[in-house]
Amino acid sequence: MKKLLLLFTFSATVAGYAQESTASSLHASRYIFSPTAFSLPKDSIYLNWVGPMLDVQYAPTENITMGIGTPLFTAIYFTGGYAIPVSEKVHARVGGLFGAPISGAGSFALPYAVMTFGTPDQNATIGVGYSYTSPALSDNTGFDLSGVALNGGAYKDFGGKTGLLIEGWYLPQQRTALIMPAFRIYTKRDRRYWNIGFMAATYTYDAVLGYPLLGYDTNMDGVVDTQVQPGGDPWNYYTIYDYDNPIVETLRDFFRFPIFSYAMYF
């Protein structure tokens, strides 16, 4: 289930717009893990803690953000993004995440582009990226997340103290999808919040049930001599299977578990 670390599905469309609250404006740059196209205010610092992942973002300008993070101190990654205000209620962002394990060889990356429609109080985001896992990291960990990554999210604020959000990811090459609905609670003068919700994930994979029988080798030369099983001592012949064409059944695992995140704005 390591493939489910990284995140994707789609989000809802914005139905309308409301007056922005202070809380939603300060925290508009994130859903749970995935970013929106809203930028951080200049010279602000943003800490985001999502389960085992912790990162810190800094905005040197109104449009640029950069950061550093770690998943349980097993790896370290760096992030960067550039926000583009297309119009009052349409924003775009391009950026990326690049990292490596603290011990061992390899690297990983996730360049992306997202577009957000709406205001900090009420918005929806769609995005696309490419998840890359180096061959060395794939060999060391036994999994490969390389491929297209699709994500989306939506948020609705209720009075500046609470809100509802949803975030989703879909990885077509891994046939993996995640969806994360959550309830957002703002605290401490609107500079902090908790997201409390759950993650539902589905992972489709192929299981080998066996191999087709080609026949029997009675001359012990590796060539099929008959399709009828010989009688007598089974040690007097070889059973030959078609290992190049396994019998495969497509299976799907589904699970869900609680998820939370915490963010602080400086």
C-alpha positions as a Markdown table, in Angstrom:
| # | Residue | x | y | z |
|---|---|---|---|---|
| 1 | Met | 0.0 | 0.0 | 0.0 |
| 2 | Lys | 3.0 | 2.3 | -0.2 |
| 3 | Lys | 1.7 | 3.5 | -3.5 |
| 4 | Leu | -1.1 | 5.2 | -1.7 |
| 5 | Leu | 1.4 | 7.8 | -0.1 |
| 6 | Leu | 1.1 | 10.0 | -2.8 |
| 7 | Leu | -1.9 | 11.6 | -4.0 |
| 8 | Phe | -5.8 | 11.8 | -6.9 |
| 9 | Thr | -9.8 | 12.2 | -8.4 |
| 10 | Phe | -11.7 | 15.4 | -9.1 |
| 11 | Ser | -13.5 | 18.2 | -7.3 |
| 12 | Ala | -16.8 | 19.9 | -7.3 |
| 13 | Thr | -17.5 | 23.1 | -9.3 |
| 14 | Val | -18.0 | 26.4 | -7.6 |
| 15 | Ala | -21.7 | 27.4 | -7.3 |
| 16 | Gly | -21.3 | 31.0 | -6.2 |
| 17 | Tyr | -19.1 | 33.4 | -4.4 |
| 18 | Ala | -19.2 | 35.0 | -0.9 |
| 19 | Gln | -17.5 | 37.9 | 0.9 |
| 20 | Glu | -14.0 | 36.8 | 2.0 |
| 21 | Ser | -13.4 | 36.2 | 5.7 |
| 22 | Thr | -10.0 | 36.8 | 7.3 |
| 23 | Ala | -9.5 | 33.2 | 8.2 |
| 24 | Ser | -10.1 | 31.8 | 4.8 |
| 25 | Ser | -8.0 | 34.5 | 3.2 |
| 26 | Leu | -5.0 | 33.6 | 5.3 |
| 27 | His | -5.3 | 29.9 | 4.7 |
| 28 | Ala | -6.4 | 29.9 | 1.1 |
| 29 | Ser | -3.2 | 28.4 | -0.4 |
| 30 | Arg | -3.9 | 24.8 | 0.8 |
| 31 | Tyr | -6.7 | 22.2 | 1.0 |
| 32 | Ile | -5.1 | 19.3 | 2.9 |
| 33 | Phe | -1.9 | 18.4 | 1.0 |
| 34 | Ser | -2.5 | 19.9 | -2.4 |
| 35 | Pro | -2.1 | 23.6 | -3.2 |
| 36 | Thr | -4.6 | 26.0 | -4.6 |
| 37 | Ala | -3.5 | 28.7 | -7.0 |
| 38 | Phe | -3.8 | 31.4 | -4.3 |
| 39 | Ser | -0.5 | 32.7 | -3.2 |
| 40 | Leu | 0.7 | 33.6 | 0.3 |
| 41 | Pro | 1.1 | 37.2 | 1.3 |
| 42 | Lys | 4.6 | 38.6 | 0.9 |
| 43 | Asp | 7.1 | 37.8 | 3.8 |
| 44 | Ser | 4.6 | 35.3 | 5.4 |
| 45 | Ile | 5.5 | 31.9 | 6.7 |
| 46 | Tyr | 3.1 | 28.9 | 6.6 |
| 47 | Leu | 3.5 | 25.7 | 8.5 |
| 48 | Asn | 1.5 | 22.7 | 7.3 |
| 49 | Trp | 1.4 | 19.3 | 9.1 |
| 50 | Val | -0.5 | 16.5 | 7.3 |
| 51 | Gly | -0.3 | 13.2 | 9.2 |
| 52 | Pro | 3.3 | 12.1 | 8.9 |
| 53 | Met | 4.3 | 15.0 | 6.6 |
| 54 | Leu | 5.5 | 18.3 | 7.8 |
| 55 | Asp | 6.5 | 21.3 | 5.7 |
| 56 | Val | 7.1 | 25.0 | 5.9 |
| 57 | Gln | 6.4 | 27.6 | 3.2 |
| 58 | Tyr | 7.8 | 31.1 | 2.8 |
| 59 | Ala | 6.7 | 33.8 | 0.4 |
| 60 | Pro | 9.5 | 36.2 | -0.6 |
| 61 | Thr | 7.2 | 38.0 | -2.9 |
| 62 | Glu | 3.4 | 38.2 | -3.6 |
| 63 | Asn | 3.7 | 35.6 | -6.3 |
| 64 | Ile | 6.5 | 33.3 | -5.3 |
| 65 | Thr | 6.5 | 30.6 | -2.6 |
| 66 | Met | 9.3 | 28.2 | -1.6 |
| 67 | Gly | 9.5 | 25.6 | 1.1 |
| 68 | Ile | 11.0 | 22.5 | 2.7 |
| 69 | Gly | 9.4 | 19.4 | 4.1 |
| 70 | Thr | 9.8 | 15.9 | 5.3 |
| 71 | Pro | 7.7 | 12.7 | 5.6 |
| 72 | Leu | 8.6 | 11.3 | 9.1 |
| 73 | Phe | 12.2 | 12.4 | 8.6 |
| 74 | Thr | 12.7 | 9.5 | 6.1 |
| 75 | Ala | 13.2 | 12.0 | 3.2 |
| 76 | Ile | 13.6 | 15.7 | 2.6 |
| 77 | Tyr | 11.9 | 17.7 | -0.2 |
| 78 | Phe | 11.9 | 21.2 | -1.5 |
| 79 | Thr | 9.0 | 23.0 | -3.0 |
| 80 | Gly | 8.5 | 26.1 | -5.1 |
| 81 | Gly | 5.6 | 27.8 | -6.8 |
| 82 | Tyr | 4.7 | 30.8 | -8.9 |
| 83 | Ala | 1.1 | 32.2 | -8.7 |
| 84 | Ile | -0.5 | 34.0 | -11.7 |
| 85 | Pro | -3.7 | 36.0 | -11.0 |
| 86 | Val | -5.6 | 35.6 | -14.3 |
| 87 | Ser | -8.6 | 37.6 | -13.1 |
| 88 | Glu | -10.4 | 38.5 | -9.9 |
| 89 | Lys | -11.9 | 35.0 | -9.6 |
| 90 | Val | -9.5 | 32.9 | -11.7 |
| 91 | His | -5.9 | 32.1 | -10.5 |
| 92 | Ala | -3.2 | 29.8 | -11.8 |
| 93 | Arg | 0.0 | 28.4 | -10.3 |
| 94 | Val | 2.9 | 26.4 | -11.5 |
| 95 | Gly | 5.4 | 24.7 | -9.2 |
| 96 | Gly | 7.1 | 21.6 | -8.1 |
| 97 | Leu | 8.2 | 19.3 | -5.3 |
| 98 | Phe | 11.7 | 17.7 | -5.5 |
| 99 | Gly | 13.3 | 15.5 | -2.9 |
| 100 | Ala | 15.4 | 12.5 | -1.9 |
| 101 | Pro | 15.6 | 10.0 | 0.9 |
| 102 | Ile | 17.7 | 10.9 | 3.9 |
| 103 | Ser | 19.5 | 7.5 | 3.6 |
| 104 | Gly | 19.9 | 5.5 | 0.4 |
| 105 | Ala | 20.0 | 6.5 | -3.3 |
| 106 | Gly | 17.4 | 7.9 | -5.5 |
| 107 | Ser | 15.1 | 10.9 | -5.9 |
| 108 | Phe | 11.5 | 11.9 | -6.5 |
| 109 | Ala | 9.7 | 14.9 | -8.0 |
| 110 | Leu | 6.3 | 16.2 | -8.7 |
| 111 | Pro | 6.1 | 19.2 | -11.1 |
| 112 | Tyr | 2.5 | 20.5 | -11.4 |
| 113 | Ala | 0.1 | 23.2 | -12.6 |
| 114 | Val | -3.2 | 24.1 | -10.9 |
| 115 | Met | -6.0 | 26.5 | -11.6 |
| 116 | Thr | -8.4 | 27.8 | -9.0 |
| 117 | Phe | -11.9 | 29.3 | -9.6 |
| 118 | Gly | -13.6 | 31.5 | -7.0 |
| 119 | Thr | -12.5 | 33.3 | -3.9 |
| 120 | Pro | -10.7 | 32.2 | -0.7 |
| 121 | Asp | -14.2 | 31.8 | 0.9 |
| 122 | Gln | -15.5 | 29.5 | -1.8 |
| 123 | Asn | -13.5 | 27.9 | -4.6 |
| 124 | Ala | -12.6 | 24.9 | -6.6 |
| 125 | Thr | -9.3 | 23.8 | -8.1 |
| 126 | Ile | -8.2 | 21.4 | -10.8 |
| 127 | Gly | -4.6 | 20.3 | -11.4 |
| 128 | Val | -2.2 | 18.1 | -13.2 |
| 129 | Gly | 1.3 | 17.0 | -12.6 |
| 130 | Tyr | 3.8 | 14.3 | -13.3 |
| 131 | Ser | 5.0 | 12.1 | -10.4 |
| 132 | Tyr | 8.6 | 10.9 | -10.9 |
| 133 | Thr | 10.4 | 8.2 | -8.9 |
| 134 | Ser | 14.0 | 7.5 | -9.9 |
| 135 | Pro | 15.0 | 3.9 | -10.8 |
| 136 | Ala | 17.4 | 3.8 | -7.8 |
| 137 | Leu | 14.6 | 4.8 | -5.4 |
| 138 | Ser | 12.2 | 2.3 | -7.0 |
| 139 | Asp | 14.7 | -0.5 | -6.6 |
| 140 | Asn | 15.4 | 0.4 | -3.0 |
| 141 | Thr | 11.7 | 0.8 | -2.0 |
| 142 | Gly | 10.0 | -1.7 | -4.3 |
| 143 | Phe | 7.5 | 0.7 | -5.7 |
| 144 | Asp | 7.3 | 3.2 | -8.5 |
| 145 | Leu | 5.0 | 6.2 | -8.6 |
| 146 | Ser | 6.1 | 7.6 | -11.9 |
| 147 | Gly | 3.3 | 8.8 | -14.1 |
| 148 | Val | 0.6 | 11.4 | -14.5 |
| 149 | Ala | -1.0 | 12.8 | -11.3 |
| 150 | Leu | -4.4 | 14.4 | -11.4 |
| 151 | Asn | -5.8 | 16.3 | -8.5 |
| 152 | Gly | -8.7 | 18.5 | -7.5 |
| 153 | Gly | -10.2 | 20.2 | -4.5 |
| 154 | Ala | -13.0 | 22.5 | -3.3 |
| 155 | Tyr | -13.6 | 24.6 | -0.2 |
| 156 | Lys | -16.7 | 26.4 | 1.3 |
| 157 | Asp | -16.3 | 28.7 | 4.3 |
| 158 | Phe | -19.0 | 29.1 | 6.9 |
| 159 | Gly | -18.8 | 32.4 | 8.8 |
| 160 | Gly | -15.0 | 32.5 | 9.0 |
| 161 | Lys | -14.7 | 30.0 | 11.9 |
| 162 | Thr | -15.5 | 26.7 | 10.1 |
| 163 | Gly | -15.5 | 25.3 | 6.6 |
| 164 | Leu | -15.9 | 22.2 | 4.5 |
| 165 | Leu | -13.4 | 21.0 | 2.0 |
| 166 | Ile | -12.6 | 18.0 | -0.3 |
| 167 | Glu | -9.4 | 17.0 | -1.9 |
| 168 | Gly | -8.8 | 14.2 | -4.4 |
| 169 | Trp | -6.0 | 12.5 | -6.3 |
| 170 | Tyr | -5.9 | 10.0 | -9.2 |
| 171 | Leu | -2.8 | 8.2 | -10.5 |
| 172 | Pro | -3.8 | 6.5 | -13.8 |
| 173 | Gln | -0.6 | 4.5 | -14.2 |
| 174 | Gln | -0.9 | 3.0 | -10.7 |
| 175 | Arg | -4.7 | 2.7 | -10.9 |
| 176 | Thr | -4.9 | 4.4 | -7.6 |
| 177 | Ala | -7.5 | 7.0 | -6.4 |
| 178 | Leu | -7.8 | 8.9 | -3.1 |
| 179 | Ile | -10.5 | 11.2 | -1.9 |
| 180 | Met | -10.3 | 13.2 | 1.4 |
| 181 | Pro | -13.3 | 15.2 | 2.7 |
| 182 | Ala | -12.7 | 17.2 | 5.8 |
| 183 | Phe | -14.1 | 19.7 | 8.3 |
| 184 | Arg | -11.9 | 22.8 | 8.9 |
| 185 | Ile | -11.9 | 24.6 | 12.3 |
| 186 | Tyr | -10.1 | 27.9 | 12.7 |
| 187 | Thr | -8.5 | 28.8 | 16.1 |
| 188 | Lys | -6.3 | 31.4 | 17.7 |
| 189 | Arg | -7.2 | 34.7 | 15.9 |
| 190 | Asp | -7.7 | 32.9 | 12.6 |
| 191 | Arg | -4.0 | 32.1 | 12.3 |
| 192 | Arg | -4.4 | 28.3 | 12.9 |
| 193 | Tyr | -6.7 | 25.6 | 11.7 |
| 194 | Trp | -7.4 | 21.9 | 12.0 |
| 195 | Asn | -8.7 | 19.8 | 9.2 |
| 196 | Ile | -10.5 | 16.7 | 10.5 |
| 197 | Gly | -11.8 | 14.1 | 8.1 |
| 198 | Phe | -11.0 | 10.8 | 6.5 |
| 199 | Met | -9.2 | 9.4 | 3.5 |
| 200 | Ala | -10.9 | 6.9 | 1.2 |
| 201 | Ala | -8.5 | 5.1 | -1.1 |
| 202 | Thr | -8.9 | 2.4 | -3.8 |
| 203 | Tyr | -6.0 | 0.5 | -5.4 |
| 204 | Thr | -6.5 | -1.8 | -8.4 |
| 205 | Tyr | -3.9 | -4.4 | -9.2 |
| 206 | Asp | -3.4 | -7.7 | -11.1 |
| 207 | Ala | -2.9 | -11.0 | -9.2 |
| 208 | Val | -1.4 | -14.0 | -10.8 |
| 209 | Leu | -3.6 | -17.0 | -10.3 |
| 210 | Gly | -1.5 | -19.5 | -12.2 |
| 211 | Tyr | -0.1 | -20.4 | -15.6 |
| 212 | Pro | -1.6 | -22.2 | -18.6 |
| 213 | Leu | -0.6 | -25.8 | -19.1 |
| 214 | Leu | 1.3 | -26.4 | -22.4 |
| 215 | Gly | 1.7 | -30.1 | -22.0 |
| 216 | Tyr | 4.2 | -32.8 | -20.9 |
| 217 | Asp | 7.8 | -33.5 | -21.9 |
| 218 | Thr | 8.4 | -37.2 | -21.9 |
| 219 | Asn | 11.9 | -37.0 | -23.5 |
| 220 | Met | 13.3 | -34.7 | -20.9 |
| 221 | Asp | 14.5 | -32.2 | -23.5 |
| 222 | Gly | 12.3 | -29.2 | -22.7 |
| 223 | Val | 10.0 | -29.7 | -25.6 |
| 224 | Val | 6.3 | -30.6 | -25.2 |
| 225 | Asp | 5.7 | -34.1 | -26.5 |
| 226 | Thr | 2.0 | -34.6 | -25.6 |
| 227 | Gln | -1.0 | -32.8 | -24.1 |
| 228 | Val | -2.1 | -36.0 | -22.4 |
| 229 | Gln | -0.7 | -36.6 | -19.0 |
| 230 | Pro | 1.5 | -39.7 | -19.1 |
| 231 | Gly | 0.8 | -42.5 | -16.6 |
| 232 | Gly | 3.3 | -44.1 | -14.3 |
| 233 | Asp | 6.0 | -42.4 | -12.3 |
| 234 | Pro | 5.6 | -38.6 | -12.4 |
| 235 | Trp | 9.4 | -38.4 | -12.2 |
| 236 | Asn | 9.6 | -39.8 | -15.7 |
| 237 | Tyr | 8.3 | -36.6 | -17.4 |
| 238 | Tyr | 8.2 | -32.8 | -17.0 |
| 239 | Thr | 5.1 | -30.7 | -16.8 |
| 240 | Ile | 5.5 | -27.6 | -18.9 |
| 241 | Tyr | 3.6 | -24.3 | -18.2 |
| 242 | Asp | 3.4 | -21.1 | -20.3 |
| 243 | Tyr | 5.1 | -18.7 | -17.9 |
| 244 | Asp | 5.0 | -15.9 | -20.5 |
| 245 | Asn | 1.2 | -15.7 | -20.4 |
| 246 | Pro | 0.1 | -16.0 | -16.7 |
| 247 | Ile | -3.6 | -16.3 | -15.7 |
| 248 | Val | -4.3 | -12.9 | -14.2 |
| 249 | Glu | -7.3 | -11.6 | -12.2 |
| 250 | Thr | -7.8 | -7.9 | -11.6 |
| 251 | Leu | -8.5 | -7.1 | -7.9 |
| 252 | Arg | -9.3 | -3.9 | -6.1 |
| 253 | Asp | -8.6 | -3.0 | -2.5 |
| 254 | Phe | -10.6 | -0.3 | -0.8 |
| 255 | Phe | -10.0 | 1.2 | 2.7 |
| 256 | Arg | -10.6 | 4.3 | 4.6 |
| 257 | Phe | -9.1 | 5.8 | 7.8 |
| 258 | Pro | -9.2 | 9.1 | 9.7 |
| 259 | Ile | -6.9 | 11.9 | 8.6 |
| 260 | Phe | -6.1 | 15.3 | 10.1 |
| 261 | Ser | -3.9 | 18.2 | 9.3 |
| 262 | Tyr | -2.8 | 21.3 | 11.2 |
| 263 | Ala | -1.7 | 24.6 | 9.7 |
| 264 | Met | -0.3 | 27.8 | 11.2 |
| 265 | Tyr | 0.2 | 31.2 | 9.5 |
| 266 | Phe | 3.0 | 33.5 | 10.7 |
